[in-house]
Structure formats: C-alpha cells, structure tokens
Amino acid sequence: MKSLIIRMLLLVCLSLSLLLAMILLAIEADPTVNTRANLSADQVAKVKRLFDRNDPRRLRTGVITTAKLGQEELDLALNYLVNQYANGAARLKIEQGKARIEVSLPLADNPLGRYLNFHLVLRQTNGLPEISAISLGRLPLPGFVAISLLKYSQTVLPITVDWPMIARMVKLVKFQPRRLLVTYQWRAELPSQVSGALVSKDELLQLEAYQRRLSELAQTGTAAVSLIDLMQPLFQLAVERSQNGNAIQENRAVIRVLAFYVNQKNLSKLMPQLKRWPRPIWRRVTLQNRDDFSKHYCVSAFLAADGGTPLADAVGLYKEIQDSRGGSGFSFNDIAADRAGTRMGELAIASEQDARAMQTFLSTANEADIMPETADLPEFMPEAEFNRRYGGLQGDGYQNMMIEIERRIAALAINRR
C-alpha cells in the first residue's frame, strides 16, 4: 500500500511538472505580432475595393463563381477582427499551396508571461484547406488537439454562423503567392444568416428596447429633430436598464440604434429577425442644424463603440478624402463631427464605471456638451485646393488644423463629466 501511494504521488508530481513545462512553453513574454491594429484611410479604401470587386449579391442562387482576394486586404481584415474580439493582433501570409496565420493574444498579469502566440499553417487540398501544423508558443500541438481547439473556439466566439452550410457552399480554396482564390456556389440567404449570427440573444433584447423607445419618440414632431432630443430619452432608458445589467452593452445598443436611424437604414436589413419590431417614422436628424453632422457623429460613435477608435478615425478620414475627389469636398467641420462622435463612442464603453457616467451625462446633455463649434472651420474643398492650402494629409497646415480640432473636442463638457 505504501509503495502504491508513493507511485501515485510520483505520477501526480510528474503530471504537474509536465503541465507546468507545457505552460512555460506556451506562454511567452513578447507577442509575435504587434498588438495594435492601426488602420489608415488608404487601408480602409483597399478593403472596400476588395469587397466591391467580389460583391456576390448580384448573383443568382446556385451560381458558381471564384473570388480573388489579396493578401494585404485579408491580413488587414483578419487583424482587425482579432483586435476587435480578443484585443489581440494577427498576421496572414499566403504562399503557393499554403497559408500561415499568426495570432498574439494578451494575457492578464502573471509571473509566467504576457502573451499567447498561435501559429497555424493551412495546406491546400482538392476542396477546403486542412491544418498542416499548429503551435502554441514554443509548444507544437498534435492534430487532434488543434481540431479540438478550433471546435472549442466556435463555442466561445460571439458568432454562431452555420459553418456546415458555408462548407457546402465553398467548393475549392487555392493558395497562390499573396493571393487567395475561393470558388463557391452563392446562396442568397447567407448574408442575413451571417449578420444575424453576429448578434447574441441578449443584444437583440437590448436593441429591441431602444428601437421601441425610438419609435415612440418619432411618432410625433416635425420633419426634423435634433440628435440631442433623441439621445437624452434613449440614455435615460439606458440608465434604468443598466441598474441590473451591463452598462457597456446597453450603451452599444443605444449607439447602434441611433446610427441606423440617423442614416435612415433599417436594422432589419442587417438582422432579418428584427422585421417584427416597430419601424420608426423617418425624420431628418440634425446636429448644429445640419443632418450631415449627425450622420458623421453617429457613424463614428458606432464604429468606436463596436469597432475600436482606429477604425472610426480611418473611416471618417476616408470619407473626406473621397468627398474631395468629386463629392462635396474636404471639410474640416465634418472631421470635427467624426472625431466628436468617436470620442463619445470611446467613452461610452471605456469601462463599466465610465459607461454609467456617460449614461447619466448624455441623458441631460446639450449639443454644446458633445459637439465643438465648427462654423469657422473650412469646408467643401476640392482635392487640389485642399493640397494647396494645407499640404495634403502630411502637411503642416493639415496637422495644425487637426490639433485645433482635438483641442476643441478636449474642451467639451463630455470630457469633464
């Protein structure tokens, strides 16, 4: 009996030692990929062109086609998603016949290390790719462990896409140097299924509460309504709902509903299960008596709350560059509305404490509290004039104007709540 106990103790010690060794190999001090997804206006434009070139919505159900996807745009999209959902970073490299994916995820403070670094190699087959190799830090993982990890990740990610349906739709994936070719049979119902899966049941209940309140607010009034007159009652409702809930999630729901309504986009287009909800009467929503400001403000707040501040900044700047090339022209006051909205969205989800403070503040705030004065800022400049007067995006004139806009935003009461 005594020898049996000793052998069991030795086995336990050996198992614990092996587990510790695996942890030490898996956890590392430094990331293999940078931990910040820095997005520029040019990068946003590249991703947009990628999706424009391969937009399948014009296809009939059953049509087989091939999408050609560049490595740079895919790498940016992957890095953004990992940054959004896991606060990490990713890198994609496509070679002939295979693709390499690296992911770095930050860990809570601990004495063993600060990062989990994944390295995955996908190998081309006659259909869908297969896992060729996978490692966690310096620890190589056998195939069955890798498959188990991938299955587990599908249960913890905030999406519940019908992967078997997608697998049936995709016929062939080919890896070429810096390019991915995907041959698939289009199904018209896929966008609604994927978009609906991106929102949890709890989030749907939150969105419904604010959509119903917004519908009530829009029932009466004139053709135009001030953004602040919608924000106040919606955030008052957020204060009530957050007493026994998550204030950050409630704020995200308010901002989502506002962004869609201000831009007169129906939420049911994104999530078909919302079709049974009340549809608010469309009214022109203004900020400083301009409906373009309210659109800039709400879209930037939405991007900052749902996608991270770098994306909001980049999308706002991209819009102004496009306007200067044949649209309404480059406008610094639009940039001010973008940056003010970004600041609101950023503060609304900074922490649970900040989220509650923002709810209280925005439930009584006025326009001057959330939006800087913009009447003196230059606008409607064609690209040639913008480059001549301000030296382009790298010019001192542009940088000085951005410093002034940031100074005005920093002085807003929203930063002193």
TILUM-873353 format. One record per residue: residue in one letter; y, x, z of N, C-alpha, C in turn. Coordinates in steps of 0.2 Angstrom, whole numbers, padded with zeros to 4 digits, always signed. Example, Ala and Ser with C-alpha at 12.3 -4.5 7.8 and 13.67 -1.06 7.14 Angstrom:
REM residues 2
A-0028+0066+0039-0022+0062+0039-0016+0066+0039;S-0011+0064+0035-0005+0068+0036+0000+0064+0039;
This chain:
REM residues 417
M-0006+0004+0000+0000+0000+0000+0006+0004+0000;K+0006+0010+0004+0012+0014+0005+0013+0017-0002;S+0008+0020-0005+0009+0023-0012+0012+0018-0017;L+0009+0012-0017+0012+0007-0021+0019+0005-0021;I+0021+0005-0014+0029+0004-0013+0033+0010-0016;I+0030+0016-0015+0033+0022-0017+0034+0022-0025;R+0029+0020-0028+0029+0020-0035+0034+0014-0038;M+0034+0009-0034+0039+0003-0036+0046+0006-0035;L+0047+0009-0030+0054+0012-0028+0056+0017-0034;L+0051+0021-0036+0052+0026-0041+0054+0023-0048;L+0050+0017-0049+0051+0014-0055+0058+0011-0055;V+0060+0008-0050+0067+0005-0049+0072+0010-0050;C+0071+0016-0047+0076+0021-0047+0076+0024-0055;L+0071+0024-0058+0070+0026-0065+0074+0021-0069;S+0073+0015-0068+0076+0010-0072+0083+0010-0071;L+0086+0010-0065+0093+0011-0064+0096+0017-0067;S+0092+0022-0066+0095+0029-0069+0096+0028-0077;L+0091+0025-0080+0091+0024-0087+0096+0019-0089;L+0097+0014-0085+0103+0009-0087+0109+0012-0086;L+0110+0016-0081+0117+0020-0080+0118+0025-0086;A+0113+0028-0088+0113+0033-0093+0116+0029-0100;M+0113+0023-0101+0115+0019-0107+0122+0017-0106;I+0124+0015-0100+0131+0013-0099+0136+0018-0101;L+0134+0024-0098+0138+0030-0099+0139+0032-0106;L+0133+0031-0110+0133+0032-0117+0137+0027-0121;A+0137+0021-0119+0140+0015-0122+0148+0015-0121;I+0150+0016-0115+0157+0016-0113+0160+0023-0114;E+0166+0022-0118+0170+0029-0119+0177+0028-0117;A+0180+0034-0116+0187+0035-0114+0192+0033-0119;D+0191+0034-0125+0196+0033-0130+0193+0028-0136;P+0197+0024-0139+0195+0020-0145+0194+0024-0151;T+0189+0022-0155+0188+0025-0161+0193+0022-0167;V+0196+0016-0165+0200+0013-0169+0207+0011-0165;N+0213+0012-0168+0219+0010-0165+0219+0003-0162;T+0222+0002-0156+0221-0004-0153+0227-0009-0155;R+0231-0008-0160+0236-0012-0161+0236-0014-0169;A+0236-0020-0170+0236-0022-0177+0244-0023-0180;N+0246-0018-0182+0253-0018-0184+0254-0020-0191;L+0257-0026-0192+0257-0029-0199+0265-0029-0202;S+0265-0027-0208+0271-0027-0211+0272-0032-0216;A+0278-0033-0219+0279-0039-0224+0275-0037-0230;D+0275-0031-0232+0271-0029-0238+0263-0031-0237;Q+0261-0030-0231+0254-0031-0230+0252-0039-0230;V+0257-0042-0227+0256-0050-0227+0256-0052-0235;A+0260-0049-0239+0261-0051-0246+0254-0049-0249;K+0251-0044-0247+0245-0042-0251+0239-0046-0249;V+0239-0048-0242+0234-0053-0240+0235-0060-0244;K+0241-0062-0244+0242-0068-0248+0240-0068-0255;R+0242-0062-0258+0239-0062-0265+0232-0062-0266;L+0228-0059-0261+0221-0059-0261+0218-0066-0261;F+0221-0070-0257+0219-0077-0256+0221-0081-0262;D+0227-0080-0265+0229-0083-0271+0225-0082-0277;R+0222-0075-0277+0218-0074-0283+0211-0077-0283;N+0209-0078-0276+0202-0080-0275+0202-0087-0272;D+0207-0091-0273+0208-0098-0270+0203-0102-0274;P+0197-0105-0270+0192-0109-0274+0193-0116-0274;R+0199-0118-0271+0200-0126-0270+0200-0129-0277;R+0202-0126-0282+0202-0129-0289+0195-0130-0292;L+0190-0127-0289+0184-0128-0292+0180-0134-0290;R+0176-0136-0294+0172-0142-0293+0166-0140-0288;T+0163-0145-0284+0157-0143-0280+0152-0142-0285;G+0148-0136-0283+0142-0134-0286+0144-0128-0291;V+0150-0127-0293+0152-0122-0297+0150-0115-0294;I+0147-0110-0298+0146-0104-0295+0151-0099-0298;T+0154-0095-0294+0159-0090-0296+0159-0084-0291;T+0162-0079-0293+0162-0072-0290+0170-0071-0287;A+0170-0069-0281+0177-0067-0278+0177-0060-0278;K+0182-0057-0280+0183-0049-0279+0188-0048-0274;L+0186-0045-0269+0190-0044-0263+0191-0036-0261;G+0197-0034-0261+0199-0027-0260+0198-0025-0253;Q+0196-0019-0252+0195-0016-0245+0201-0016-0241;E+0207-0015-0243+0213-0014-0239+0215-0021-0236;E+0215-0026-0240+0216-0033-0238+0211-0036-0233;L+0205-0034-0234+0199-0036-0230+0200-0033-0223;D+0201-0026-0224+0202-0022-0217+0208-0025-0213;L+0213-0027-0216+0219-0030-0213+0217-0036-0209;A+0214-0041-0213+0212-0047-0211+0207-0046-0205;L+0202-0042-0205+0197-0041-0200+0200-0038-0194;N+0205-0033-0195+0208-0030-0189+0213-0035-0186;Y+0216-0040-0189+0220-0045-0186+0216-0050-0182;L+0210-0052-0185+0206-0057-0181+0203-0054-0175;V+0201-0047-0175+0198-0044-0169+0204-0043-0164;N+0210-0042-0166+0216-0041-0162+0217-0048-0159;Q+0217-0053-0163+0218-0060-0160+0213-0062-0155;Y+0207-0062-0157+0202-0065-0152+0199-0060-0147;A+0200-0054-0148+0197-0049-0142+0202-0044-0140;N+0208-0044-0143+0213-0039-0141+0211-0032-0143;G+0207-0032-0148+0204-0025-0150+0207-0023-0157;A+0203-0019-0160+0205-0017-0167+0199-0015-0171;A+0199-0016-0177+0193-0015-0182+0195-0011-0188;R+0190-0008-0191+0191-0004-0197+0186-0005-0202;L+0187-0006-0208+0182-0008-0213+0182-0002-0219;K+0176+0000-0221+0176+0005-0226+0170+0003-0231;I+0172+0001-0237+0167-0001-0242+0165+0005-0247;E+0159+0006-0247+0156+0011-0251+0151+0008-0256;Q+0148+0012-0261+0144+0010-0265+0137+0008-0262;G+0136+0001-0262+0129-0001-0259+0130-0002-0251;K+0135-0001-0248+0135-0002-0241+0143-0003-0238;A+0143-0005-0232+0150-0006-0229+0149-0004-0222;R+0154+0000-0219+0155+0002-0212+0160-0002-0209;I+0158-0004-0203+0163-0008-0199+0163-0005-0192;E+0169-0003-0190+0170+0000-0183+0175-0005-0179;V+0173-0006-0173+0177-0011-0169+0178-0007-0162;S+0184-0007-0159+0185-0005-0152+0188-0010-0148;L+0185-0012-0142+0187-0017-0138+0189-0014-0131;P+0195-0016-0129+0197-0013-0122+0193-0016-0116;L+0192-0012-0111+0189-0015-0105+0193-0015-0099;A+0192-0019-0094+0196-0019-0088+0195-0012-0085;D+0200-0010-0081+0200-0004-0077+0193-0003-0074;N+0190+0003-0075+0184+0005-0071+0183+0013-0072;P+0179+0016-0068+0179+0023-0067+0174+0026-0073;L+0171+0022-0077+0166+0024-0082+0170+0025-0089;G+0175+0021-0090+0178+0022-0097+0182+0015-0099;R+0186+0016-0104+0191+0010-0105+0189+0007-0112;Y+0184+0009-0116+0183+0006-0122+0175+0005-0124;L+0174-0001-0127+0168-0001-0130+0169+0000-0138;N+0165+0004-0141+0166+0006-0148+0160+0004-0152;F+0160-0001-0156+0154-0003-0160+0155+0001-0167;H+0149+0002-0170+0149+0005-0177+0143+0001-0180;L+0145-0002-0185+0140-0006-0189+0139-0004-0196;V+0134-0003-0199+0133-0002-0206+0129-0007-0209;L+0132-0010-0215+0128-0016-0218+0126-0013-0225;R+0120-0015-0227+0117-0012-0233+0116-0018-0238;Q+0117-0017-0244+0117-0021-0249+0110-0023-0251;T+0108-0029-0252+0102-0032-0254+0102-0036-0261;N+0097-0040-0262+0097-0044-0268+0100-0051-0266;G+0103-0052-0260+0106-0058-0258+0111-0056-0253;L+0110-0058-0246+0115-0057-0241+0114-0050-0238;P+0119-0046-0236+0118-0039-0233+0114-0039-0227;E+0111-0034-0226+0107-0033-0220+0109-0027-0216;I+0108-0027-0209+0110-0022-0205+0106-0016-0206;S+0110-0010-0207+0106-0004-0208+0106+0000-0202;A+0112+0000-0198+0112+0004-0192+0118+0001-0188;I+0117+0001-0181+0122-0001-0177+0122+0003-0170;S+0127+0005-0168+0128+0009-0162+0133+0006-0157;L+0132+0007-0151+0137+0005-0146+0140+0012-0142;G+0145+0014-0144+0147+0021-0142+0143+0026-0145;R+0140+0030-0140+0135+0036-0142+0128+0033-0142;L+0127+0027-0141+0121+0024-0140+0118+0020-0146;P+0114+0023-0150+0111+0019-0155+0107+0013-0153;L+0107+0007-0157+0103+0001-0154+0098+0000-0160;P+0092-0002-0157+0087-0004-0162+0089-0011-0165;G+0085-0012-0171+0087-0018-0175+0087-0024-0171;F+0081-0025-0167+0081-0032-0164+0086-0033-0159;V+0089-0027-0156+0094-0028-0151+0101-0030-0155;A+0102-0027-0160+0108-0028-0164+0108-0036-0166;I+0102-0038-0169+0102-0045-0171+0103-0050-0165;S+0100-0048-0159+0101-0052-0153+0109-0052-0151;L+0112-0046-0152+0119-0046-0150+0123-0050-0155;L+0122-0050-0161+0125-0054-0166+0124-0062-0165;K+0118-0064-0163+0117-0071-0162+0121-0073-0155;Y+0121-0068-0150+0125-0070-0144+0132-0070-0146;S+0135-0066-0150+0142-0066-0152+0144-0073-0155;Q+0140-0076-0158+0141-0083-0161+0142-0088-0156;T+0139-0087-0150+0139-0092-0145+0145-0091-0141;V+0149-0085-0141+0154-0084-0136+0161-0084-0140;L+0160-0083-0147+0167-0084-0151+0169-0091-0151;P+0176-0091-0151+0179-0098-0151+0179-0102-0158;I+0173-0101-0162+0172-0104-0168+0165-0106-0168;T+0164-0112-0171+0157-0114-0172+0155-0116-0179;V+0156-0112-0183+0155-0113-0190+0148-0114-0192;D+0146-0118-0197+0139-0119-0199+0137-0113-0203;W+0135-0108-0200+0133-0102-0203+0127-0103-0208;P+0122-0107-0207+0117-0108-0211+0119-0111-0218;M+0124-0116-0217+0127-0118-0224+0130-0113-0228;I+0134-0109-0224+0138-0103-0228+0132-0099-0231;A+0127-0097-0227+0122-0093-0230+0119-0096-0236;R+0118-0103-0237+0115-0106-0243+0120-0106-0248;M+0127-0106-0247+0132-0106-0252+0133-0099-0255;V+0132-0093-0251+0133-0087-0254+0127-0084-0257;K+0127-0082-0263+0121-0081-0267+0120-0073-0267;L+0126-0069-0267+0125-0062-0268+0131-0059-0265;V+0130-0053-0261+0136-0049-0259+0135-0042-0262;K+0139-0039-0265+0139-0032-0268+0144-0028-0265;F+0142-0022-0263+0147-0017-0261+0148-0012-0266;Q+0155-0011-0268+0157-0006-0273+0162-0002-0270;P+0164+0004-0272+0169+0008-0269+0176+0004-0268;R+0177+0003-0261+0184+0000-0259+0184-0007-0262;R+0178-0011-0263+0179-0017-0266+0172-0021-0264;L+0173-0028-0262+0168-0032-0261+0167-0038-0266;L+0161-0039-0269+0160-0044-0273+0156-0050-0270;V+0158-0056-0270+0154-0061-0267+0153-0067-0272;T+0147-0068-0274+0145-0073-0278+0143-0079-0274;Y+0146-0085-0275+0145-0091-0271+0145-0097-0275;Q+0142-0102-0272+0142-0109-0275+0147-0113-0271;W+0152-0115-0274+0158-0118-0270+0156-0125-0267;R+0157-0127-0261+0156-0133-0258+0163-0136-0256;A+0166-0141-0258+0172-0144-0257+0173-0145-0250;E+0168-0147-0246+0169-0149-0239+0170-0143-0234;L+0169-0137-0237+0169-0131-0232+0175-0130-0229;P+0181-0130-0232+0187-0128-0229+0188-0133-0222;S+0187-0139-0223+0188-0144-0217+0183-0142-0212;Q+0177-0140-0214+0172-0139-0208+0174-0132-0205;V+0176-0127-0208+0178-0121-0205+0184-0122-0201;S+0189-0125-0204+0195-0126-0200+0194-0131-0194;G+0190-0136-0194+0189-0140-0188+0185-0136-0183;A+0181-0131-0185+0177-0127-0180+0181-0122-0176;L+0187-0121-0179+0192-0116-0176+0195-0119-0169;V+0194-0125-0168+0197-0129-0163+0192-0132-0158;S+0192-0130-0152+0187-0132-0147+0189-0140-0145;K+0184-0143-0142+0185-0150-0140+0191-0151-0135;D+0191-0146-0130+0197-0146-0126+0204-0145-0129;E+0204-0141-0134+0210-0140-0138+0212-0147-0142;L+0207-0150-0144+0208-0156-0148+0211-0161-0143;L+0208-0162-0137+0211-0167-0132+0218-0165-0131;Q+0220-0159-0130+0227-0157-0129+0231-0158-0135;L+0229-0157-0141+0233-0158-0147+0234-0166-0147;E+0229-0170-0146+0230-0177-0146+0235-0180-0142;A+0235-0177-0136+0240-0179-0131+0247-0178-0133;Y+0249-0173-0136+0255-0171-0138+0257-0175-0145;Q+0252-0175-0149+0253-0179-0156+0255-0186-0154;R+0251-0189-0149+0253-0196-0147+0260-0197-0144;R+0262-0192-0140+0269-0192-0137+0274-0191-0143;L+0272-0187-0148+0277-0186-0153+0278-0192-0157;S+0272-0195-0158+0273-0201-0162+0277-0207-0159;E+0277-0207-0152+0281-0212-0149+0288-0210-0150;L+0290-0203-0149+0297-0201-0150+0299-0202-0157;A+0295-0202-0162+0298-0203-0169+0298-0210-0171;Q+0296-0215-0167+0296-0222-0169+0303-0224-0170;T+0308-0222-0165+0315-0224-0166+0319-0218-0167;G+0325-0220-0169+0330-0214-0170+0333-0214-0178;T+0337-0210-0179+0340-0209-0186+0335-0205-0190;A+0338-0203-0196+0333-0200-0201+0333-0192-0199;A+0337-0190-0195+0337-0183-0192+0337-0183-0185;V+0333-0178-0182+0333-0177-0175+0333-0170-0173;S+0336-0169-0167+0337-0162-0165+0330-0159-0162;L+0329-0153-0164+0322-0150-0161+0322-0150-0154;I+0328-0149-0151+0328-0149-0143+0326-0156-0140;D+0328-0161-0144+0326-0168-0142+0319-0170-0142;L+0315-0166-0146+0308-0166-0146+0304-0162-0141;M+0307-0156-0141+0304-0151-0136+0305-0153-0129;Q+0310-0156-0127+0311-0157-0120+0305-0162-0117;P+0304-0168-0120+0299-0173-0118+0292-0170-0119;L+0291-0166-0124+0284-0163-0125+0283-0158-0120;F+0288-0154-0118+0286-0149-0112+0286-0152-0106;Q+0290-0158-0105+0289-0162-0099+0282-0164-0098;L+0279-0167-0103+0272-0169-0103+0268-0163-0102;A+0269-0157-0104+0265-0151-0103+0266-0149-0096;V+0271-0150-0092+0272-0149-0085+0267-0153-0081;E+0267-0159-0083+0262-0164-0080+0255-0162-0081;R+0253-0161-0087+0246-0159-0089+0244-0153-0086;S+0248-0148-0085+0246-0141-0083+0245-0141-0075;Q+0247-0146-0071+0246-0146-0064+0238-0145-0062;N+0234-0148-0066+0227-0146-0065+0223-0143-0071;G+0227-0139-0075+0225-0137-0081+0227-0130-0083;N+0226-0128-0089+0228-0121-0091+0235-0122-0095;A+0240-0119-0092+0247-0120-0095+0248-0116-0101;I+0245-0110-0102+0245-0107-0109+0242-0111-0114;Q+0236-0114-0113+0233-0118-0118+0238-0124-0120;E+0241-0127-0115+0245-0133-0116+0251-0131-0120;N+0254-0125-0118+0260-0123-0122+0258-0122-0130;R+0252-0119-0131+0250-0118-0138+0249-0125-0141;A+0247-0130-0138+0246-0136-0141+0253-0139-0143;V+0257-0139-0138+0264-0141-0140+0267-0138-0146;I+0267-0131-0146+0270-0127-0152+0266-0129-0158;R+0259-0130-0158+0256-0132-0164+0258-0138-0167;V+0259-0143-0162+0261-0150-0165+0268-0150-0167;L+0272-0146-0164+0279-0146-0166+0280-0142-0173;A+0276-0137-0174+0276-0133-0180+0274-0137-0186;F+0269-0141-0185+0266-0145-0191+0271-0151-0192;Y+0274-0154-0187+0278-0160-0188+0285-0157-0191;V+0288-0152-0189+0294-0150-0191+0294-0148-0199;N+0288-0145-0201+0287-0144-0208+0284-0149-0212;Q+0283-0155-0209+0280-0161-0212+0273-0160-0215;K+0269-0156-0211+0262-0155-0213+0258-0159-0208;N+0253-0163-0211+0249-0167-0207+0243-0163-0204;L+0242-0164-0197+0237-0160-0193+0230-0162-0196;S+0229-0168-0199+0223-0170-0201+0221-0166-0207;K+0225-0163-0211+0224-0159-0216+0220-0152-0214;L+0222-0150-0208+0219-0144-0205+0212-0146-0202;M+0212-0152-0198+0206-0154-0194+0205-0161-0196;P+0200-0162-0200+0199-0169-0203+0197-0174-0197;Q+0195-0172-0191+0193-0176-0186+0200-0179-0183;L+0205-0177-0185+0212-0180-0182+0214-0186-0186;K+0211-0188-0191+0213-0193-0195+0214-0200-0191;R+0210-0201-0186+0211-0207-0182+0217-0207-0177;W+0220-0201-0177+0226-0201-0172+0232-0204-0175;P+0237-0206-0171+0243-0209-0174+0247-0204-0178;R+0249-0206-0183+0253-0202-0188+0261-0203-0187;P+0264-0198-0184+0272-0199-0183+0276-0200-0189;I+0281-0204-0188+0285-0205-0194+0289-0199-0195;W+0289-0197-0202+0293-0190-0203+0300-0191-0202;R+0303-0187-0199+0311-0186-0198+0313-0179-0199;R+0319-0178-0202+0321-0171-0203+0323-0169-0196;V+0320-0163-0194+0321-0160-0188+0326-0154-0189;T+0331-0154-0184+0337-0149-0185+0337-0144-0179;L+0340-0138-0181+0342-0133-0176+0349-0131-0178;Q+0354-0131-0174+0361-0130-0176+0362-0133-0182;N+0360-0140-0182+0362-0144-0188+0359-0142-0195;R+0354-0138-0194+0350-0136-0201+0343-0137-0200;D+0340-0140-0205+0332-0141-0204+0329-0134-0206;D+0332-0130-0210+0328-0123-0211+0327-0119-0205;F+0332-0119-0201+0332-0116-0194+0326-0118-0190;S+0325-0125-0190+0320-0127-0186+0313-0125-0188;K+0313-0125-0195+0306-0123-0198+0305-0116-0197;H+0310-0112-0198+0309-0104-0196+0307-0104-0189;Y+0310-0107-0184+0309-0106-0177+0302-0108-0175;C+0300-0114-0177+0294-0117-0175+0288-0113-0178;V+0288-0111-0185+0283-0107-0188+0282-0101-0184;S+0288-0097-0183+0287-0091-0179+0285-0092-0172;A+0287-0097-0169+0284-0098-0162+0276-0099-0163;F+0274-0103-0168+0267-0105-0169+0263-0098-0170;L+0266-0094-0174+0262-0088-0176+0262-0083-0170;A+0267-0083-0166+0267-0079-0160+0263-0081-0155;A+0262-0088-0154+0258-0091-0149+0251-0091-0151;D+0249-0091-0157+0242-0092-0160+0240-0085-0163;G+0245-0081-0165+0243-0075-0169+0245-0069-0167;G+0250-0069-0162+0252-0062-0160+0259-0061-0163;T+0263-0058-0159+0270-0056-0161+0271-0052-0168;P+0267-0047-0169+0267-0043-0175+0267-0047-0181;L+0262-0052-0181+0261-0056-0187+0267-0061-0188;A+0270-0064-0183+0276-0068-0183+0282-0064-0186;D+0283-0058-0184+0288-0054-0187+0287-0053-0194;A+0281-0051-0196+0280-0049-0203+0280-0055-0208;V+0278-0061-0206+0278-0066-0210+0285-0069-0211;G+0289-0068-0206+0296-0070-0206+0300-0066-0211;L+0299-0059-0210+0302-0054-0215+0300-0055-0222;Y+0293-0056-0223+0290-0058-0230+0294-0063-0233;K+0295-0069-0229+0298-0075-0232+0305-0073-0234;E+0309-0069-0231+0316-0067-0233+0316-0063-0239;I+0311-0058-0239+0311-0054-0245+0309-0058-0251;Q+0305-0063-0251+0303-0067-0256+0309-0071-0258;D+0313-0074-0253+0319-0078-0255+0324-0074-0259;S+0325-0067-0257+0330-0063-0260+0328-0061-0267;R+0321-0063-0269+0319-0061-0276+0319-0067-0280;G+0323-0072-0279+0323-0078-0283+0323-0085-0279;G+0323-0084-0273+0323-0090-0269+0330-0092-0267;S+0331-0093-0260+0338-0095-0258+0342-0088-0256;G+0339-0082-0256+0342-0076-0255+0340-0074-0248;F+0341-0068-0246+0340-0065-0240+0345-0067-0235;S+0343-0070-0229+0348-0072-0224+0346-0070-0217;F+0351-0066-0214+0350-0064-0208+0350-0069-0202;N+0353-0075-0204+0353-0080-0199+0346-0083-0199;D+0342-0083-0205+0335-0085-0205+0331-0081-0200;I+0332-0074-0201+0329-0069-0197+0330-0070-0190;A+0336-0072-0188+0338-0074-0181+0334-0080-0178;A+0333-0085-0183+0329-0091-0181+0321-0088-0180;D+0319-0084-0185+0312-0082-0184+0311-0078-0178;R+0316-0073-0176+0315-0069-0170+0316-0073-0164;A+0320-0078-0164+0321-0083-0158+0314-0087-0157;G+0312-0089-0162+0305-0093-0161+0300-0089-0159;T+0299-0083-0162+0294-0078-0160+0295-0077-0152;R+0301-0076-0150+0302-0074-0143+0300-0080-0138;M+0301-0086-0141+0299-0092-0137+0291-0092-0137;G+0288-0092-0142+0281-0092-0143+0278-0086-0139;E+0281-0080-0139+0278-0075-0135+0278-0076-0127;L+0284-0079-0125+0285-0080-0118+0280-0086-0116;A+0279-0091-0120+0275-0097-0118+0268-0095-0117;I+0266-0089-0119+0259-0088-0117+0258-0081-0114;A+0263-0078-0112+0263-0071-0109+0258-0071-0103;S+0258-0076-0099+0254-0076-0093+0254-0083-0090;E+0249-0085-0086+0249-0092-0083+0256-0093-0080;Q+0258-0088-0076+0265-0089-0072+0270-0090-0077;D+0271-0086-0082+0276-0087-0087+0276-0093-0091;A+0270-0095-0092+0269-0102-0096+0271-0108-0092;R+0270-0108-0086+0273-0113-0082+0280-0113-0081;A+0283-0107-0080+0290-0106-0080+0293-0108-0087;M+0290-0107-0092+0293-0109-0099+0293-0117-0099;Q+0288-0120-0097+0287-0127-0097+0293-0130-0094;T+0294-0128-0088+0300-0131-0084+0306-0129-0087;F+0307-0123-0090+0314-0122-0093+0315-0126-0099;L+0310-0126-0104+0311-0130-0110+0311-0137-0109;S+0309-0140-0104+0309-0147-0103+0316-0149-0101;T+0321-0145-0100+0328-0146-0099+0333-0142-0103;A+0330-0138-0107+0334-0133-0111+0339-0136-0116;N+0344-0133-0118+0348-0135-0124+0348-0130-0129;E+0351-0131-0135+0350-0127-0141+0353-0120-0139;A+0358-0119-0136+0361-0113-0134+0357-0108-0130;D+0352-0112-0126+0347-0108-0122+0342-0104-0126;I+0340-0107-0132+0334-0104-0136+0336-0101-0142;M+0342-0102-0145+0344-0100-0152+0351-0097-0151;P+0352-0091-0154+0358-0087-0154+0363-0090-0159;E+0369-0088-0158+0374-0090-0163+0373-0087-0169;T+0373-0090-0175+0372-0087-0181+0377-0088-0187;A+0382-0092-0185+0387-0094-0191+0390-0088-0194;D+0391-0082-0191+0394-0076-0194+0389-0072-0197;L+0383-0073-0197+0378-0069-0200+0377-0070-0207;P+0377-0064-0211+0377-0065-0219+0370-0069-0221;E+0371-0073-0226+0365-0076-0229+0366-0077-0237;F+0360-0079-0240+0360-0081-0247+0361-0075-0251;M+0359-0069-0249+0360-0063-0253+0354-0061-0258;P+0355-0061-0264+0350-0059-0269+0348-0052-0267;E+0342-0050-0270+0339-0043-0268+0344-0037-0269;A+0347-0037-0275+0352-0032-0277+0358-0032-0272;E+0361-0037-0270+0366-0037-0266+0364-0035-0259;F+0358-0037-0257+0356-0035-0250+0355-0027-0250;N+0352-0025-0255+0351-0017-0255+0357-0014-0256;R+0362-0016-0259+0369-0013-0260+0372-0013-0253;R+0372-0019-0250+0376-0019-0244+0373-0016-0238;Y+0366-0017-0237+0363-0015-0231+0358-0009-0232;G+0357-0007-0238+0352-0001-0239+0345-0003-0239;G+0343-0009-0240+0336-0011-0240+0334-0011-0233;L+0327-0012-0232+0324-0013-0226+0325-0006-0222;Q+0326-0001-0225+0326+0006-0221+0333+0008-0220;G+0338+0004-0223+0345+0006-0222+0348+0006-0216;D+0353+0009-0214+0357+0009-0208+0360+0002-0207;G+0363+0000-0212+0366-0007-0211+0361-0012-0209;Y+0355-0012-0212+0350-0017-0210+0348-0016-0203;Q+0347-0010-0201+0344-0008-0194+0350-0010-0189;N+0356-0009-0191+0361-0011-0186+0362-0019-0185;M+0361-0023-0191+0361-0030-0191+0355-0032-0186;M+0349-0029-0187+0343-0031-0183+0345-0030-0176;I+0348-0024-0174+0350-0023-0167+0354-0028-0164;E+0359-0030-0168+0364-0035-0166+0360-0042-0165;I+0355-0044-0169+0352-0050-0168+0347-0050-0162;E+0344-0044-0161+0340-0043-0155+0344-0043-0149;R+0350-0041-0149+0355-0041-0143+0357-0048-0142;R+0358-0052-0147+0360-0059-0146+0354-0063-0143;I+0348-0062-0145+0342-0065-0143+0340-0063-0135;A+0341-0057-0134+0340-0054-0127+0345-0058-0122;A+0351-0060-0125+0356-0063-0120+0355-0070-0119;L+0350-0073-0122+0349-0080-0122+0346-0082-0115;A+0347-0088-0113+0345-0090-0106+0338-0091-0105;I+0334-0091-0111+0327-0092-0111+0324-0085-0108;N+0327-0080-0108+0325-0073-0105+0327-0073-0098;R+0331-0077-0095+0333-0077-0088+0330-0083-0084;R+0325-0086-0087+0323-0092-0083+0320-0091-0076;
